[in-house]
Amino acid sequence: MKTLTATLYFIVLSTTLWAHDGHDHDGPSSFQPKKGGVVKSTEDINIETITQKDRVNIYLFDNDGKKKTQDSFEINAQIQLPKQNKKETVKLKTILEEGKFCHFELEGHPKKVHRYTLHLTVKDKKENHTDKLSFTIEPTK
């Protein structure tokens, strides 16, 4: 009886160990923040937001961790204040480093709020596909 139990235990354990073989665990869901912010991912784009005292920086990376080029996507931003259904469209400032696209910046925060939601609509030009992501922003003081 002990031999049968040990054999069954070995079979169950070995199939569990081999069941994970061949899976890609480095997909978008496991993308780690490059700049120390909050990351949300789509199939091809990883967006990282970093909240600072007077602005929000928005970085876009591909699945390999390389910065996306500005001509490969379109991005629109809206903010929504707590307990309000209305969204306000905001303009993102393009930040260049050494003459190349680096990231976007949302200057300023809404007055007298401790938290708001930043809604980003990102369209991948290659795939002609649009994704919507929301980030909760809590301005630092």
DSSP file (Angstrom, degrees, kcal/mol; ACC not computed):
  #  RESIDUE AA STRUCTURE BP1 BP2  ACC     N-H-->O    O-->H-N    N-H-->O    O-->H-N    TCO  KAPPA ALPHA  PHI   PSI    X-CA   Y-CA   Z-CA
    1    1 A M     >        0   0    0      0, 0.0     4,-2.3     0, 0.0     5,-0.2   0.000 360.0 360.0 360.0 -39.7    0.0    0.0    0.0
    2    2 A K  H  >  +     0   0    0      1,-0.2     4,-2.5     2,-0.2     5,-0.2   0.882 360.0  51.7 -65.2 -37.3    2.9    2.4    0.8
    3    3 A T  H  > S+     0   0    0      2,-0.2     4,-2.4     1,-0.2    -1,-0.2   0.912 109.5  49.2 -64.6 -42.7    4.5    1.7   -2.5
    4    4 A L  H  > S+     0   0    0      2,-0.2     4,-2.5     1,-0.2    -2,-0.2   0.915 112.7  47.7 -62.7 -44.1    1.2    2.4   -4.4
    5    5 A T  H  X S+     0   0    0     -4,-2.3     4,-2.4     1,-0.2    -2,-0.2   0.910 112.6  48.7 -63.7 -43.4    0.8    5.7   -2.4
    6    6 A A  H  X S+     0   0    0     -4,-2.5     4,-2.2     2,-0.2    -2,-0.2   0.886 111.6  50.0 -64.7 -39.4    4.4    6.7   -3.1
    7    7 A T  H  X S+     0   0    0     -4,-2.4     4,-2.3     2,-0.2    -2,-0.2   0.932 111.9  46.8 -65.3 -46.7    4.0    5.9   -6.8
    8    8 A L  H  X S+     0   0    0     -4,-2.5     4,-2.5     1,-0.2     5,-0.2   0.906 111.6  51.8 -62.0 -41.7    0.8    8.0   -7.1
    9    9 A Y  H  X S+     0   0    0     -4,-2.4     4,-2.4     1,-0.2    -1,-0.2   0.920 110.3  48.8 -60.8 -44.4    2.4   10.8   -5.3
   10   10 A F  H  X S+     0   0    0     -4,-2.2     4,-2.6     2,-0.2    -2,-0.2   0.897 111.1  50.1 -62.6 -42.1    5.4   10.8   -7.6
   11   11 A I  H  X S+     0   0    0     -4,-2.3     4,-2.1     2,-0.2     5,-0.2   0.933 113.0  45.4 -64.1 -46.6    3.2   10.7  -10.7
   12   12 A V  H  X S+     0   0    0     -4,-2.5     4,-1.6     1,-0.2    -2,-0.2   0.922 115.4  47.4 -63.8 -44.3    1.1   13.7   -9.6
   13   13 A L  H  X S+     0   0    0     -4,-2.4     4,-1.9    -5,-0.2    -2,-0.2   0.912 111.8  49.3 -64.7 -43.5    4.2   15.7   -8.5
   14   14 A S  H  X S+     0   0    0     -4,-2.6     4,-1.9     1,-0.2    -1,-0.2   0.877 109.9  50.4 -68.3 -37.3    6.1   15.0  -11.7
   15   15 A T  H  X S+     0   0    0     -4,-2.1     4,-1.1    -5,-0.2    -1,-0.2   0.856 109.4  52.7 -68.9 -32.6    3.2   16.0  -14.0
   16   16 A T  H  < S+     0   0    0     -4,-1.6     4,-0.5    -5,-0.2    -2,-0.2   0.903 109.4  48.8 -66.7 -41.1    2.7   19.2  -12.1
   17   17 A L  H >< S+     0   0    0     -4,-1.9     3,-0.6     1,-0.2    -2,-0.2   0.889 114.9  43.8 -66.8 -39.0    6.4   20.1  -12.5
   18   18 A W  H >< S+     0   0    0     -4,-1.9     3,-1.4     1,-0.2    -1,-0.2   0.644  94.5  80.4 -81.0 -14.7    6.3   19.4  -16.3
   19   19 A A  T 3< S+     0   0    0     -4,-1.1    -1,-0.2     1,-0.3    -2,-0.2   0.779  91.0  52.0 -64.6 -25.9    3.0   21.2  -16.8
   20   20 A H  T X  S+     0   0    0     -3,-0.6     3,-1.4    -4,-0.5    -1,-0.3   0.473  80.5 121.1 -90.2  -1.3    4.7   24.6  -16.9
   21   21 A D  T <  S+     0   0    0     -3,-1.4    -3,-0.0     1,-0.2    -4,-0.0  -0.411  75.2  16.9 -66.3 131.4    7.3   23.7  -19.5
   22   22 A G  T 3  S+     0   0    0      1,-0.3     2,-0.2    -2,-0.1    -1,-0.2   0.447  87.8 133.2  91.5  -0.1    7.2   25.8  -22.6
   23   23 A H    <   -     0   0    0     -3,-1.4     2,-1.0     1,-0.0    -1,-0.3  -0.611  58.0-126.0 -85.6 147.2    5.2   28.8  -21.2
   24   24 A D    >   +     0   0    0     -2,-0.2     3,-0.6     1,-0.2    -1,-0.0  -0.789  31.9 171.8 -92.3 100.8    6.3   32.3  -21.9
   25   25 A H  T 3   +     0   0    0     -2,-1.0    -1,-0.2     1,-0.2    -2,-0.0   0.411  68.7  72.9 -88.7   2.5    6.5   33.9  -18.4
   26   26 A D  T 3  S+     0   0    0      3,-0.1    -1,-0.2    -3,-0.0    -2,-0.0   0.063  71.7 125.5-102.7  24.6    8.2   37.1  -19.8
   27   27 A G  S X  S-     0   0    0     -3,-0.6     3,-1.8     1,-0.1     4,-0.1  -0.006  82.7 -78.3 -72.4-176.5    5.0   38.4  -21.5
   28   28 A P  G >  S+     0   0    0      0, 0.0     3,-1.6     0, 0.0    -1,-0.1   0.772 124.2  66.2 -58.5 -29.6    3.5   41.8  -21.0
   29   29 A S  G 3  S+     0   0    0      1,-0.3    -3,-0.1    11,-0.0    -4,-0.0   0.712 102.4  48.1 -69.1 -17.3    1.9   40.9  -17.6
   30   30 A S  G <  S+     0   0    0     -3,-1.8     2,-0.3     2,-0.1    -1,-0.3   0.186  77.4 136.7-106.6  17.1    5.4   40.5  -16.1
   31   31 A F    <   -     0   0    0     -3,-1.6     8,-0.1    -4,-0.1    33,-0.0  -0.484  45.9-143.5 -67.5 125.9    6.8   43.7  -17.3
   32   32 A Q        -     0   0    0     -2,-0.3    -2,-0.1     1,-0.1    -1,-0.1  -0.687  25.1 -96.5 -93.0 143.7    8.8   45.4  -14.5
   33   33 A P        -     0   0    0      0, 0.0    -1,-0.1     0, 0.0     6,-0.0  -0.334  28.8-164.7 -58.7 132.7    8.8   49.2  -14.1
   34   34 A K  S    S+     0   0    0      1,-0.1    -2,-0.0    -2,-0.0     5,-0.0   0.754  89.0  31.4 -87.2 -28.1   11.9   50.8  -15.7
   35   35 A K  S    S-     0   0    0     24,-0.0    -1,-0.1    14,-0.0     3,-0.1   0.329 117.4 -98.1-115.6   4.4   11.6   54.1  -13.9
   36   36 A G  S    S+     0   0    0      1,-0.2     2,-0.0    14,-0.0    -2,-0.0   0.663  86.1 112.8  88.8  17.4   10.0   53.1  -10.6
   37   37 A G  S    S-     0   0    0     13,-0.1     2,-0.5     1,-0.1    13,-0.2  -0.033  74.9 -68.6-101.8-154.2    6.4   53.9  -11.5
   38   38 A V  E     -A   49   0A   0     11,-2.4    11,-2.4    -3,-0.1     2,-0.4  -0.896  46.8-155.7-105.7 130.2    3.2   52.0  -12.1
   39   39 A V  E     +A   48   0A   0     -2,-0.5     2,-0.4     9,-0.2     9,-0.2  -0.887  15.8 176.7-112.3 135.5    3.0   49.8  -15.2
   40   40 A K  E     -A   47   0A   0      7,-2.3     7,-3.0    -2,-0.4     2,-0.3  -0.983  19.3-151.7-129.0 146.2   -0.1   48.7  -17.1
   41   41 A S  E     -A   46   0A   0     -2,-0.4     5,-0.2     5,-0.2     2,-0.2  -0.868  18.2-171.8-125.3 149.6    0.3   46.6  -20.3
   42   42 A T        -     0   0    0      3,-3.0    89,-0.0    -2,-0.3    91,-0.0  -0.432  57.2 -79.7-110.8-165.4   -1.5   45.9  -23.6
   43   43 A E  S    S+     0   0    0     -2,-0.2    20,-0.1     1,-0.1     3,-0.1   0.899 125.4   9.6 -65.8 -39.3   -0.4   43.2  -26.0
   44   44 A D  S    S+     0   0    0      1,-0.1     2,-0.4    18,-0.1    19,-0.4   0.532 121.1  62.1-120.2 -10.4    2.4   45.3  -27.5
   45   45 A I        -     0   0    0     17,-0.1    -3,-3.0    18,-0.1     2,-0.5  -0.970  53.9-162.3-127.6 135.2    2.8   48.4  -25.3
   46   46 A N  E     -AB  41  61A   0     15,-3.0    15,-2.8    -2,-0.4     2,-0.5  -0.974  14.9-159.7-113.0 122.6    3.8   48.8  -21.6
   47   47 A I  E     -AB  40  60A   0     -7,-3.0    -7,-2.3    -2,-0.5     2,-0.5  -0.901   5.7-169.0-110.5 127.2    2.9   52.1  -20.2
   48   48 A E  E     -AB  39  59A   0     11,-2.7    11,-2.9    -2,-0.5     2,-0.4  -0.961   2.5-163.8-116.9 127.7    4.6   53.4  -17.0
   49   49 A T  E     -AB  38  58A   0    -11,-2.4   -11,-2.4    -2,-0.5     2,-0.5  -0.906   2.3-167.4-110.1 139.5    3.3   56.5  -15.2
   50   50 A I  E     - B   0  57A   0      7,-2.4     7,-2.5    -2,-0.4     2,-0.5  -0.978  11.9-149.1-126.3 116.9    5.4   58.3  -12.6
   51   51 A T  E     + B   0  56A   0     -2,-0.5     2,-0.2     5,-0.2     5,-0.2  -0.744  21.5 174.6 -90.2 126.3    3.6   60.8  -10.4
   52   52 A Q        -     0   0    0      3,-3.1     3,-0.4    -2,-0.5    88,-0.4  -0.695  47.3 -88.0-121.0 177.5    5.7   63.8   -9.2
   53   53 A K  S    S+     0   0    0      1,-0.2    56,-0.1    -2,-0.2     3,-0.1   0.878 121.7  14.2 -55.3 -44.5    4.8   66.9   -7.3
   54   54 A D  S    S+     0   0    0     54,-0.1    54,-3.0     1,-0.1     2,-0.3   0.262 128.1  20.0-120.3  11.7    3.8   69.0  -10.3
   55   55 A R  E     - C   0 107A   0     -3,-0.4    -3,-3.1    52,-0.2     2,-0.4  -0.990  60.1-122.8-166.7 169.1    3.4   66.5  -13.2
   56   56 A V  E     -BC  51 106A   0     50,-2.0    50,-2.9    -2,-0.3     2,-0.4  -0.997  23.6-151.3-123.7 125.0    2.9   63.0  -14.4
   57   57 A N  E     -BC  50 105A   0     -7,-2.5    -7,-2.4    -2,-0.4     2,-0.5  -0.806   8.3-160.1 -95.5 137.9    5.5   61.4  -16.7
   58   58 A I  E     -BC  49 104A   0     46,-2.9    46,-2.7    -2,-0.4     2,-0.4  -0.963   8.0-173.6-124.3 115.0    4.3   58.8  -19.1
   59   59 A Y  E     -B   48   0A   0    -11,-2.9   -11,-2.7    -2,-0.5     2,-0.4  -0.843   8.5-155.3-108.7 144.0    6.8   56.3  -20.6
   60   60 A L  E     +B   47   0A   0     42,-0.4     8,-2.5    -2,-0.4     2,-0.3  -0.982  16.2 175.4-123.0 128.6    5.9   53.8  -23.3
   61   61 A F  E     -BD  46  67A   0    -15,-2.8   -15,-3.0    -2,-0.4     6,-0.2  -0.898  25.6-126.8-127.0 154.6    8.0   50.6  -23.8
   62   62 A D    >   -     0   0    0      4,-2.7     3,-1.7    -2,-0.3   -17,-0.1  -0.305  47.6 -87.7 -85.7-176.4    7.7   47.5  -26.0
   63   63 A N  T 3  S+     0   0    0    -19,-0.4   -18,-0.1     1,-0.3    -1,-0.1   0.661 128.2  57.8 -70.6 -14.8    7.7   44.0  -24.6
   64   64 A D  T 3  S-     0   0    0      2,-0.1    -1,-0.3   -33,-0.0     3,-0.1   0.425 120.3-106.9 -91.9   0.6   11.5   43.9  -24.7
   65   65 A G  S <  S+     0   0    0     -3,-1.7     2,-0.3     1,-0.3    -2,-0.1   0.554  75.3 136.4  87.6   8.1   11.8   47.0  -22.6
   66   66 A K        -     0   0    0      1,-0.1    -4,-2.7     0, 0.0    -1,-0.3  -0.678  63.0-102.3 -89.0 144.1   12.9   49.4  -25.4
   67   67 A K  B     -D   61   0A   0     -2,-0.3    -6,-0.3    -6,-0.2     2,-0.2  -0.389  37.4-119.6 -63.4 136.9   11.3   52.8  -25.6
   68   68 A K        -     0   0    0     -8,-2.5     2,-0.3    34,-0.1    -8,-0.2  -0.499  24.9-118.2 -74.0 146.7    8.6   53.0  -28.3
   69   69 A T    >   -     0   0    0     -2,-0.2     3,-1.9     1,-0.1     4,-0.2  -0.640  20.3-122.5 -83.9 147.5    9.1   55.6  -31.0
   70   70 A Q  G >  S+     0   0    0      1,-0.3     3,-0.9    -2,-0.3    -1,-0.1   0.770 108.0  60.5 -64.3 -26.6    6.5   58.3  -31.2
   71   71 A D  G 3  S+     0   0    0      1,-0.2    -1,-0.3     3,-0.0     3,-0.0   0.512  92.8  67.6 -80.4  -1.7    5.6   57.5  -34.8
   72   72 A S  G <  S+     0   0    0     -3,-1.9    53,-1.7    53,-0.1    54,-0.6   0.502 108.3  19.7 -94.8  -4.0    4.5   53.9  -33.9
   73   73 A F  E <   -F  124   0B   0     -3,-0.9     2,-0.4    -4,-0.2    51,-0.2  -0.977  61.6-134.0-155.1 164.4    1.4   54.9  -31.8
   74   74 A E  E     -F  123   0B   0     49,-2.1    49,-2.9    -2,-0.3     2,-0.4  -0.962  23.9-166.7-120.1 144.3   -1.1   57.7  -31.1
   75   75 A I  E     -F  122   0B   0     -2,-0.4     2,-0.3    47,-0.2    47,-0.2  -0.997   8.8-177.0-136.5 137.3   -2.0   58.6  -27.5
   76   76 A N  E     -F  121   0B   0     45,-2.0    45,-2.5    -2,-0.4     2,-0.4  -0.960  12.0-154.5-128.7 148.8   -4.8   60.7  -26.1
   77   77 A A  E     +FG 120  90B   0     13,-0.7    13,-2.1    -2,-0.3     2,-0.3  -0.957  13.8 174.6-130.0 144.4   -5.4   61.5  -22.4
   78   78 A Q  E     -FG 119  89B   0     41,-2.2    41,-3.3    -2,-0.4     2,-0.4  -0.978  16.7-146.5-138.2 150.7   -8.4   62.5  -20.3
   79   79 A I  E     -FG 118  88B   0      9,-2.7     9,-2.9    -2,-0.3     2,-0.4  -0.922   7.0-163.6-117.8 150.1   -8.7   63.0  -16.5
   80   80 A Q  E     -F  117   0B   0     37,-2.2    37,-2.6    -2,-0.4     7,-0.1  -0.990  13.4-141.0-133.4 122.8  -11.7   62.2  -14.4
   81   81 A L    >   -     0   0    0      5,-0.5     3,-1.4    -2,-0.4    35,-0.2  -0.430  40.0 -80.9 -79.4 156.7  -12.1   63.7  -10.9
   82   82 A P  T 3  S+     0   0    0      0, 0.0    -1,-0.1     0, 0.0     3,-0.1  -0.254 112.9  10.1 -58.7 143.3  -13.5   61.6   -8.0
   83   83 A K  T 3  S+     0   0    0      1,-0.2     2,-0.4    -3,-0.1    -2,-0.1   0.702 105.7 109.6  60.9  24.4  -17.3   61.2   -7.9
   84   84 A Q    <   -     0   0    0     -3,-1.4    -1,-0.2     1,-0.1     0, 0.0  -0.989  53.7-161.4-128.8 139.8  -17.7   62.8  -11.4
   85   85 A N        +     0   0    0     -2,-0.4     2,-0.2    -3,-0.1    -1,-0.1   0.718  66.2  97.2 -86.8 -22.9  -18.7   61.0  -14.6
   86   86 A K        -     0   0    0      1,-0.0    -5,-0.5    -5,-0.0     2,-0.4  -0.455  60.6-153.9 -73.4 135.5  -17.4   63.8  -16.9
   87   87 A K        -     0   0    0     -2,-0.2     2,-0.5    -7,-0.1    -7,-0.2  -0.900   4.6-148.1-108.5 139.6  -13.9   63.3  -18.4
   88   88 A E  E     -G   79   0B   0     -9,-2.9    -9,-2.7    -2,-0.4     2,-0.3  -0.927  15.6-128.6-110.0 126.5  -11.8   66.3  -19.4
   89   89 A T  E     -G   78   0B   0     -2,-0.5     2,-0.3   -11,-0.2   -11,-0.3  -0.540  29.5-168.9 -72.4 133.9   -9.4   66.0  -22.3
   90   90 A V  E     -G   77   0B   0    -13,-2.1   -13,-0.7    -2,-0.3     2,-0.4  -0.896  19.7-118.7-124.5 155.0   -5.9   67.1  -21.5
   91   91 A K        -     0   0    0     -2,-0.3     2,-0.4   -15,-0.1    16,-0.4  -0.776  20.4-144.8 -96.0 134.5   -2.9   67.8  -23.6
   92   92 A L        -     0   0    0     -2,-0.4     2,-0.4   -17,-0.2    14,-0.2  -0.833  13.0-135.6 -97.6 133.8    0.3   65.8  -23.2
   93   93 A K  E     -E  105   0A   0     12,-3.0    12,-2.1    -2,-0.4     2,-0.5  -0.741  16.9-130.2 -88.0 132.9    3.6   67.5  -23.7
   94   94 A T  E     -E  104   0A   0     -2,-0.4     2,-0.5    10,-0.2    10,-0.2  -0.732  19.7-155.6 -85.2 127.0    6.2   65.6  -25.7
   95   95 A I  E     -E  103   0A   0      8,-3.1     7,-2.6    -2,-0.5     8,-1.3  -0.903   7.6-162.6-106.8 127.5    9.6   65.4  -24.0
   96   96 A L  E     -E  101   0A   0     -2,-0.5     2,-0.4     5,-0.2     5,-0.2  -0.840   7.4-164.9-108.3 145.5   12.7   64.9  -26.2
   97   97 A E  E >  S-E  100   0A   0      3,-2.8     3,-1.9    -2,-0.3    -2,-0.0  -0.995  80.8 -10.8-127.7 125.5   16.1   63.8  -25.1
   98   98 A E  T 3  S-     0   0    0     -2,-0.4    -1,-0.1     1,-0.3     3,-0.1   0.848 130.0 -56.9  54.4  36.7   19.0   64.3  -27.5
   99   99 A G  T 3  S+     0   0    0      1,-0.2     2,-0.3     0, 0.0    -1,-0.3   0.472 118.1 105.0  79.0   2.0   16.5   65.1  -30.2
  100  100 A K  E <  S- E   0  97A   0     -3,-1.9    -3,-2.8     1,-0.0    -1,-0.2  -0.842  82.2 -90.4-116.4 153.3   14.6   61.9  -29.9
  101  101 A F  E     + E   0  96A   0     -2,-0.3    -5,-0.2    -5,-0.2     3,-0.1  -0.349  47.5 164.2 -59.2 133.4   11.3   61.1  -28.3
  102  102 A C  E     -     0   0A   0     -7,-2.6   -42,-0.4     1,-0.4     2,-0.3   0.724  52.4 -45.7-115.4 -59.6   11.6   60.2  -24.6
  103  103 A H  E     - E   0  95A   0     -8,-1.3    -8,-3.1   -44,-0.1    -1,-0.4  -0.952  50.4 -96.2-163.4 177.9    8.2   60.4  -22.9
  104  104 A F  E     -CE  58  94A   0    -46,-2.7   -46,-2.9    -2,-0.3     2,-0.4  -0.759  29.1-154.8-106.2 157.5    5.1   62.4  -22.4
  105  105 A E  E     -CE  57  93A   0    -12,-2.1   -12,-3.0    -2,-0.3     2,-0.7  -0.997  10.6-156.7-136.5 132.1    4.4   64.8  -19.6
  106  106 A L  E     -C   56   0A   0    -50,-2.9   -50,-2.0    -2,-0.4     2,-0.3  -0.934  26.5-145.8-103.2 110.1    1.1   65.9  -18.1
  107  107 A E  E     -C   55   0A   0     -2,-0.7   -52,-0.2   -16,-0.4   -16,-0.1  -0.594  54.9  -2.5 -83.6 136.5    1.8   69.2  -16.4
  108  108 A G  S    S-     0   0    0    -54,-3.0   -52,-0.1    -2,-0.3   -54,-0.1   0.208  70.1-112.4  75.1 163.4    0.0   70.2  -13.3
  109  109 A H        -     0   0    0    -56,-0.1     3,-0.1   -54,-0.1    -2,-0.0  -0.916  40.0 -86.2-126.3 154.6   -2.7   68.4  -11.3
  110  110 A P    >   -     0   0    0      0, 0.0     3,-0.7     0, 0.0     2,-0.1  -0.314  56.1-102.5 -57.6 146.3   -6.3   69.4  -10.8
  111  111 A K  T 3  S+     0   0    0      1,-0.2     3,-0.1     3,-0.0     0, 0.0  -0.444  92.1   5.8 -76.2 144.9   -6.7   71.7   -7.8
  112  112 A K  T 3  S+     0   0    0      1,-0.2     2,-0.4    -2,-0.1    -1,-0.2   0.777  96.3 118.0  57.9  35.7   -8.0   70.6   -4.4
  113  113 A V    <   -     0   0    0     -3,-0.7    -1,-0.2     1,-0.1     3,-0.1  -0.985  49.6-161.0-127.8 144.2   -8.1   66.9   -5.2
  114  114 A H  S    S+     0   0    0     -2,-0.4     2,-0.3     1,-0.3    -1,-0.1   0.563  80.6  12.1 -94.9 -10.9   -6.2   64.1   -3.5
  115  115 A R        +     0   0    0     23,-0.2     2,-0.3     2,-0.0    -1,-0.3  -0.977  60.7 170.3-162.2 147.1   -6.7   61.6   -6.3
  116  116 A Y  E     - H   0 137B   0     21,-2.1    21,-3.3    -2,-0.3     2,-0.5  -0.963  32.3-109.7-152.8 169.0   -8.0   61.5   -9.9
  117  117 A T  E     -FH  80 136B   0    -37,-2.6   -37,-2.2    -2,-0.3     2,-0.6  -0.899  18.5-154.2-109.0 129.4   -8.0   59.0  -12.7
  118  118 A L  E     -FH  79 135B   0     17,-3.3    17,-2.6    -2,-0.5     2,-0.5  -0.907  11.7-161.1-100.7 116.7   -5.9   59.4  -15.8
  119  119 A H  E     -FH  78 134B   0    -41,-3.3   -41,-2.2    -2,-0.6     2,-0.4  -0.880   6.8-168.6-100.8 123.6   -7.5   57.7  -18.8
  120  120 A L  E     -FH  77 133B   0     13,-3.3    13,-2.8    -2,-0.5     2,-0.6  -0.943  10.0-162.7-114.4 133.4   -5.1   56.9  -21.7
  121  121 A T  E     -FH  76 132B   0    -45,-2.5   -45,-2.0    -2,-0.4     2,-0.5  -0.969  14.4-172.1-112.5 117.9   -6.2   55.8  -25.2
  122  122 A V  E     -FH  75 131B   0      9,-2.9     9,-2.9    -2,-0.6     2,-0.6  -0.944   7.7-165.3-118.2 126.2   -3.4   54.2  -27.1
  123  123 A K  E     -FH  74 130B   0    -49,-2.9   -49,-2.1    -2,-0.5     2,-0.7  -0.947  13.2-145.6-113.9 121.0   -3.6   53.3  -30.8
  124  124 A D  E  >> -FH  73 129B   0      5,-2.6     4,-1.6    -2,-0.6     5,-1.2  -0.748   7.8-156.3 -82.5 117.7   -0.9   51.0  -32.2
  125  125 A K  T  45S+     0   0    0    -53,-1.7    -1,-0.2    -2,-0.7   -52,-0.1   0.827  89.2  52.8 -67.8 -31.9   -0.5   52.2  -35.8
  126  126 A K  T  45S+     0   0    0    -54,-0.6    -1,-0.2     1,-0.2   -53,-0.1   0.932 120.0  31.9 -68.3 -45.1    0.9   48.8  -37.1
  127  127 A E  T  45S-     0   0    0      2,-0.2    -2,-0.2     0, 0.0    -1,-0.2   0.596  96.5-135.2 -88.4 -12.6   -2.0   46.8  -35.7
  128  128 A N  T  <5 +     0   0    0     -4,-1.6     2,-0.4     1,-0.2    -3,-0.2   0.924  61.1 137.1  52.9  46.4   -4.7   49.5  -36.2
  129  129 A H  E   < -H  124   0B   0     -5,-1.2    -5,-2.6     2,-0.0     2,-0.4  -0.970  44.5-149.8-128.4 137.7   -5.8   48.5  -32.7
  130  130 A T  E     -H  123   0B   0     -2,-0.4     2,-0.3    -7,-0.2    -7,-0.2  -0.907  11.3-173.1-113.1 135.4   -6.9   50.8  -29.8
  131  131 A D  E     -H  122   0B   0     -9,-2.9    -9,-2.9    -2,-0.4     2,-0.5  -0.943  11.1-149.8-123.0 147.1   -6.5   50.1  -26.1
  132  132 A K  E     +H  121   0B   0     -2,-0.3     2,-0.3   -11,-0.2   -11,-0.2  -0.974  17.1 178.6-119.1 129.9   -7.8   52.0  -23.1
  133  133 A L  E     -H  120   0B   0    -13,-2.8   -13,-3.3    -2,-0.5     2,-0.4  -0.960  12.4-154.0-129.2 146.7   -5.9   52.1  -19.8
  134  134 A S  E     -H  119   0B   0     -2,-0.3     2,-0.4   -15,-0.2   -15,-0.2  -0.972   6.8-169.4-124.4 137.4   -6.7   53.9  -16.6
  135  135 A F  E     -H  118   0B   0    -17,-2.6   -17,-3.3    -2,-0.4     2,-0.6  -0.982  20.6-134.1-123.9 134.4   -4.3   55.0  -13.9
  136  136 A T  E     -H  117   0B   0     -2,-0.4     2,-0.5   -19,-0.2   -19,-0.2  -0.804  25.9-158.4 -86.2 121.5   -5.2   56.3  -10.4
  137  137 A I  E     -H  116   0B   0    -21,-3.3   -21,-2.1    -2,-0.6   -81,-0.0  -0.892  14.5-175.5-107.3 126.4   -3.0   59.4   -9.8
  138  138 A E        -     0   0    0     -2,-0.5   -23,-0.2   -23,-0.2   -24,-0.1  -0.894  25.1-137.2-120.1  98.5   -2.4   60.6   -6.2
  139  139 A P        -     0   0    0      0, 0.0     2,-0.2     0, 0.0   -86,-0.1  -0.228  14.7-129.7 -58.3 139.9   -0.4   63.8   -6.4
  140  140 A T              0   0    0    -88,-0.4   -88,-0.1     1,-0.1     0, 0.0  -0.608 360.0 360.0 -87.1 152.0    2.5   64.1   -3.9
  141  141 A K              0   0    0     -2,-0.2    -1,-0.1   -87,-0.0   -89,-0.0   0.408 360.0 360.0-108.8 360.0    2.7   67.2   -1.8
